Amino acid sequence: MQSDNRVFDDFVKFVNGAAGTVAGMAREGEAAARERFKGFVGGMDFVARDEFDAVKAMAAAARDENDVLRARIEALEARLGAGGATAGTTAKRAKTTKGDADPAL
């Protein structure tokens, strides 16, 4: 059954139009707020997740390599100590500083 009341029909059309306008304004406001937030966060020097994961993988690989090298150094030191290091190599090792590389090792 359709209403013959023209005022009621006009009011319904007005409310529907207003609801659509309010929904559009809400979407535009949300988009603007999202852009402002992205600009704010972007200025804080955050990194993207994929960059973080890449650096995390590099750190894990460096840690593994460090463990391998540490084991190798310990094995060389044990071999030098157990093999009866000569006085020359002992004196040479004593002269090297932390930053110098010892070519005998």
Backbone torsions as a table, in degrees:
resi	resn	phi	psi	omega
1	MET	NA	128.8	-176.2
2	GLN	-101.3	141.6	-177.7
3	SER	-79.3	141.3	177.3
4	ASP	-94.7	-0.2	-177.0
5	ASN	-81.0	108.6	-175.8
6	ARG	-70.9	-33.4	-179.7
7	VAL	-64.7	-42.2	179.2
8	PHE	-64.4	-42.8	178.6
9	ASP	-62.3	-42.1	178.6
10	ASP	-65.3	-38.7	179.0
11	PHE	-64.4	-41.3	179.2
12	VAL	-64.2	-43.1	177.6
13	LYS	-62.2	-40.5	179.0
14	PHE	-63.7	-44.7	-179.7
15	VAL	-65.2	-41.3	177.7
16	ASN	-62.7	-42.7	177.9
17	GLY	-64.4	-41.4	179.2
18	ALA	-65.4	-39.2	179.6
19	ALA	-64.4	-41.2	177.7
20	GLY	-64.6	-39.5	178.7
21	THR	-65.7	-43.3	179.4
22	VAL	-64.7	-40.1	178.7
23	ALA	-64.3	-41.4	177.4
24	GLY	-63.8	-40.9	177.8
25	MET	-63.7	-38.7	179.2
26	ALA	-64.2	-42.1	178.5
27	ARG	-64.0	-43.1	179.1
28	GLU	-65.4	-40.1	177.9
29	GLY	-64.5	-40.3	178.3
30	GLU	-64.8	-42.3	179.0
31	ALA	-64.1	-41.8	179.1
32	ALA	-65.4	-41.8	178.8
33	ALA	-64.6	-39.0	179.1
34	ARG	-63.4	-42.8	179.1
35	GLU	-65.4	-41.4	177.8
36	ARG	-62.9	-41.7	-179.9
37	PHE	-65.5	-40.8	177.3
38	LYS	-61.7	-41.0	177.9
39	GLY	-65.0	-40.1	179.1
40	PHE	-65.6	-47.7	-179.4
41	VAL	-69.1	-37.1	179.7
42	GLY	-63.3	-30.1	178.8
43	GLY	-78.7	-5.1	-177.6
44	MET	-96.9	9.8	176.4
45	ASP	59.9	40.5	171.3
46	PHE	-78.1	155.1	178.7
47	VAL	-107.5	156.4	177.2
48	ALA	-74.0	156.9	-177.4
49	ARG	-61.1	-41.6	-178.3
50	ASP	-66.5	-35.0	175.8
51	GLU	-67.2	-40.8	178.4
52	PHE	-61.9	-45.1	179.9
53	ASP	-63.1	-37.1	179.4
54	ALA	-65.8	-43.6	179.6
55	VAL	-68.5	-36.1	177.7
56	LYS	-63.0	-41.2	178.0
57	ALA	-66.1	-39.5	178.3
58	MET	-64.3	-40.2	179.4
59	ALA	-65.6	-39.8	178.5
60	ALA	-64.5	-40.8	178.5
61	ALA	-65.4	-40.7	178.6
62	ALA	-65.6	-37.9	178.4
63	ARG	-64.7	-42.6	177.9
64	ASP	-63.5	-43.2	178.8
65	GLU	-63.8	-38.1	177.7
66	ASN	-62.1	-41.0	178.7
67	ASP	-64.6	-40.9	178.8
68	VAL	-64.2	-44.8	-180.0
69	LEU	-66.1	-37.6	178.1
70	ARG	-61.9	-43.6	178.6
71	ALA	-63.6	-38.8	179.0
72	ARG	-65.6	-41.8	178.3
73	ILE	-64.6	-42.7	178.6
74	GLU	-62.5	-38.5	179.0
75	ALA	-66.6	-41.5	178.3
76	LEU	-65.6	-41.5	179.0
77	GLU	-65.2	-38.7	178.4
78	ALA	-66.3	-40.2	179.2
79	ARG	-66.6	-39.0	177.8
80	LEU	-67.3	-40.7	180.0
81	GLY	-70.7	-40.1	-177.6
82	ALA	-79.7	-25.4	-177.5
83	GLY	-83.8	3.4	-179.8
84	GLY	69.8	71.8	-178.5
85	ALA	-58.6	138.8	-179.5
86	THR	-74.2	164.0	-178.7
87	ALA	-63.5	-32.9	-179.5
88	GLY	-66.3	-43.4	-179.7
89	THR	-71.6	-33.5	177.6
90	THR	-66.3	-43.3	178.8
91	ALA	-66.7	-38.9	179.8
92	LYS	-64.9	-42.0	178.5
93	ARG	-64.7	-34.5	-179.0
94	ALA	-70.0	-29.7	-178.2
95	LYS	-78.0	-25.6	-176.2
96	THR	-71.6	144.3	177.5
97	THR	-98.4	176.5	-176.7
98	LYS	-61.5	-36.4	-177.6
99	GLY	-82.6	-16.5	-178.3
100	ASP	-82.9	147.4	175.7
101	ALA	-99.9	134.5	179.2
102	ASP	-92.7	112.3	-177.2
103	PRO	-65.8	-19.0	179.4
104	ALA	-71.8	-22.7	-180.0
105	LEU	-90.0	NA	NA
